[in-house]
Amino acid sequence: MTKLIVYLVLLVIIGRIVWRFMYAIFEGAGMLKEPRERERAAVKLVRDPVCGVFVVPSQALTSGSGTSTRYFCSEKCRQQWGKG
């Protein structure tokens, strides 16, 4: 009886290993991804004029408006830009 239990446990473990291996292969080939995950929208980054760090416009601190808008990574950089 103990042998049977050991064999069943090994069978389950081997089955899970094979399943995860096959799943990884299909996922890597792009066959299992949902359509919204396949096509992610690119976000254009902007460069901080003071330190040169690239930031996401929606999360950056700004100065100015319209076409003269400047994007900053921190309040320190925004203050330095105002002084300079």
DAJO-V997498 format. One record per run of one state. SS is the DSSP state (H for helix, E for strand, L for the rest). FROM is the first residue (numbers start at 0). TO is the last residue. Records with the same first field share a line. If there is no record, write none. Layout:
SS->FROM-TO + FROM-TO
This chain:
L->0-0 + 28-33 + 38-43 + 47-52 + 59-59 + 63-64 + 68-68 + 72-73 + 83-83
H->1-27 + 34-37 + 56-58 + 65-67 + 74-82
E->44-46 + 53-55 + 60-62 + 69-71
